[in-house]
Amino acid sequence: MTYTLGLVGARGHAGGELARLLAGHPGLRLARAASRQGVGEPLRAHLAHAPADIVLEDMSPETIAAWPVDAVVLALPNGLAAGYAGALAARPRAPVLVDLSADFRFDPAWVYGLPERHREQLRGARRIANPGCYATGIQLGVAPLLGLLAGPPQAFGVSGYSGAGTTPSPRNDPERLRDNLMPYALTGHLHEREASHHLGHPVRFVPHVAPFFRGITLTITLPLAQPEGSAALLARYRDAYADEPLVRVVADVPEVRAAADRHDVTIGGFQVDDRHAVVVVTLDNLLKGAASQAVQNLNLALGLPERHGLPHDPPLAAA
């Protein structure tokens, strides 16, 4: 059986990546698409891999609620999802809804879509809040040590400028970023609150944006209540993620340039100094940080194999 999907926000970075993944998905087909701009134009005029028969529609909730599809993905800026969720919920048989924004990540009525921690809740779920990109990396980097922490982990994060979206700003201006590293949201970043909430443990996080397009690197310092050697730390993470299809654990420090175009998260480094462990997490913010995670969640919700539509990444260098 092939399921159909409607995409709202098809011309954004994450929406474009999702459309690309769906072009190779054996059980999920992109059937409808909407965008703020280009209404009436073929989607293929903007995305070369899009199906030839899809024409961009207007983004009104009424239009989206009338789509005869099995699932809908909202790839919109924060603050816009509620109207669509309400309109879709009013249908007799609402489609599976995945929201890529932060609007429902704290709402207990929605399943939080981090499969490595909530896989069973995602099976058959109807409303899924896709995690934030940084929040995904932070949680996967911290979770195996939750029972050993003596205080809040500290995360230093750097992302490519695609994470700032398509609306022009200093954070996605290549000229402003040239030879530069720009810190922002020095306190209270949304993903700090998100990771703290879903881990059930406070974390501290400061994000930065760099002059590369895609990818995230997080250096996380974790205070330990008991001594733990580097080898034991590595073994702990390998055990925690041994069966996870989209998490890779390596001994060496992963580099952010190797994360681009990968569907998985890489965790490595594993050094300990004076009861402070340090791990490094890398991921592609547009893939496992957004579109690949959405596909993973849709597969679980619709009863499809979890890796459908997600090609296997090239092997990592031997640890």
N, C-alpha and C positions, 0 to 999 in steps of 0.2 A: 504494500500500500504506500502511496505517495501522499504526504500531507502538503497543504498549501499554506503560504505565509504572506502576510502583508507587512510592509515596511514603511514606517512613518519617519521621515528625516533621511531619505535615501541618498541625499547629496552631501551629507557630512562625512567626516573621516571614518567614523565607526560604521555608519550606514553603508558606505561604499565597501568597506572590508567585509561586512556581513553579506552583501550582495555577491561579492566575489566568492566567498566560501559556499554560498548556496548554489552557485553555478556548477559546483562539483559534488553536491550532496545527493546521494542515491535515494533518499527517502523524504526529502523536504524541498519543495519547489517555490521559488519566489513568484507570486501570482499578481500582487498589487503593490503599488508604491506611491507615496505622496511626499511632497516637498514644498517648502515655502516659496521657492523660485522654480521657474521652468514648467509651470502647470501647462499641460497639453502637449508637451514635448516628449519624444521617446526617451525612456530612461537610458537606452543605449547611447544616446547623444552625449551623455555625461559619464556613463560607466560602460566601457567597451565589452565587459563580460556579462552584462545584463541580458535577460531574454529579449528577443526582438519585438515581442508583442506588447510589452508593458509601456503604458503612457503615464506620465506623472499626473497625479490627481491633486486636488486641493486638500489642505490639511485640516479641514473642519472635523470636529468629532462626529458630526452626523454622517459625513462621507465615510469615515473609517468604520463606524458602527454598522454600516450597511454592507461592508465587504463580506462575501461568502467564503471566508478562509478559516483554516483550522487554528491558526496562531497569528498573533500580531506582535511585532517588536517596535517599541517606541525608542527611537534614537534621536532624542531631543535634548536641548539644554534643560538644566534644572528649573523646576517651577512650572512646567507646562503639562505634566502627565495627568493630573487629576481629572480634567475634563474628558479625556479619552478613556480613562479607566471607568469613570461613571457611565459614559455612553455605551461602552462595550459590556459592562456588567448588566445593563438593562435588557440585553438580548436574552431570549429564552435559553439558548445554549451559547454562553459566552466562549469565545476562543481562548486558548492559552495566551496569556499576556506577559511579555517580558519587557520590563522598563530598564533602559540603560542609564537613566538619570539617578540622582540621589533621592528622588521624591518619596520613595516607599521603603528605603533601606532600614528605617527604624520602626516600621509599622508591623506589628506582630501578625496582622491578617495576611501579610505577604510572606512567601518563603524567600529567605535570603539565599541568593544563588551562588554560594561558594561550594561546589560539589565536594571538595576534599573534607569539608566539615558538616555538610548538610545533605548528603547524597540521598538518604532515605526519604527525607521530607520533599525532595525535588521530584521523586518518582510520582508521576500523575498530578503534579501541582498545576494549578490553573492561573495563579498570579505570582510572578517571580520578580524580585528586585535584584538586578545584576549588580554585583559589587563594584566599587570604584577600583581604578587601576592600582593606585598606590596602596589602598586598603587591602587589595588581594595580596600584594607582595609582603606587606607588613604582617598580616595574619599568618600566612604560610611560613614566614621566617620566624615567628614568635611561638606558634602553637605547640611545637614539640617540647618546649621548655616551660610551659605554663606552671607546672607543679614545682619548679625549681627556682622561680624568680624571687629575688629579695627586694624588688622595687620596679618602677616603670622602665621598660626598655626605651632606648633613645634611637630614633631612626633619622638618618641623614639621607634625603632622597634627591635624585636628579632625574628629570625626564626630558625627552625631546619635546619640541615645541608643538607637535601635533596634539599633545595633551591639552593645550589651551583652546582647542576648537578652531573654527573657521572665521568667527567674528574677529576682525582686526583688533589687535591690542599689542602693547609692548612685549607680552609674553609669547607671541607667535610672529613677531617681526624679525625676519632673518638679519636685517641690517642692525637693528638694536641689539641682537644677540651675538653678532659677530665678535669673536675673541672675548666673549663675555660669559659670565655665569650669574644668573639673576635669582636671588632668594625672594620668596613671597610668602604671604600668610605666615608670619613668624610665630604666631600663636593661634591656637584654635582652628587649625585647618579642618575642613569637613572630614577628610579621610582619617585624621587623628581621632576624631570623635567616633567615626564609624568603626575603625579597628578596635578601639577601646571598648565600645559597646558590645561588639560581637565576640571579642575574646573574653569579655568579663574581667578584664584587667587593664588598668591605665597604661597607655603608651604615650610617648612624646615624639613629635614628628615635625620636621622643618623641610618643606619642599623647595626645590630650585629648578629652574629651566635652563637648558643649555642649547647651543646652536646646532644640534642634530635633530632630525625630524621625528624619529620614533625610537622607543625604548625607554626603560626605566632601570636605574640601579639604586639600590638601597643598602646602605651600610648600617647594620643594626647592632647596637651594644646592649647586652642583656646582663644585668646584675644577678649573680647567682647566690643562693642561700647556702649552698654547699659546694666544695671544690669539685670540679669536673674537668678532666683532661681533654685535650683536643681530639684524641682518637676516640674517646668515649662519646664526645659530642657528635662527631661525624657518624658514629654507629647509631646513635639515638635518632638522628634525622633520617638515616638510611632505613631504619626499621619503620619509622613513622610513615614514610612515603613509598615504601617498597612496592605497593600495589596501585599507586596513583599513576594514571596514564599521562597526566600533564604536569608532573613535577619530577625534576631531575636533581639529584644530589651528587655533588662532585667535591673532591678534596681541595682543588685549586680555587683561587678567586675567579669567579666568572666575570667576563667583560661585557659591558653594555652593548658594544657593537655586534657581539655574537647573538644577542637576544632578538635583533630585528628579524621580523618575518618568521619567528618561531611561535608555535602554539603553546609551548610549555613554559613553566617557571623553572629557573635554575637557582639552586641554593648551594653556596660553597664558602670557602675561606676557613671557617672553624678554628679560630684561635682563641686562647684563654689566657688572661693576664690578671692576676690578683682578683680572682672570682668575678671577672668580667669577661663574658664570652662575646665574640664578635663574629657575625655571619654576614655574608653579602648575598643579596637576592637580585636577580635580573629577570626581566620579562618585557615583552612587547606590549606597550600600553594599548595599542589598537586591537590586539589579538586576545591573548589570555586576559588582558586588562579590559576587554570589551567584547569584540565580535566572536572570538573563539569560545569564550566563556558563555556567551549567549547561545551558541550552537550546542555546546555541551549541556546546558540547562534545558534547551528545547528537546534534545534527544532524550534526556531523562524524563521530562514531562510527558512526552508522546510515546514512550515505550520503545524507542529506537536504540540501537547500540550506541554507547556513549561517544565513541570516536567517529561515528559517521560524519562525513563532511570535513573532517580535520586530518589532513594528510600527516603522515609520520614525519617528524623533524629529522634532519640529518643527525647521525650519531655525534655525541659530544666527544671531545678529546678525552682520552683515558685519564682517569684520576690517579 
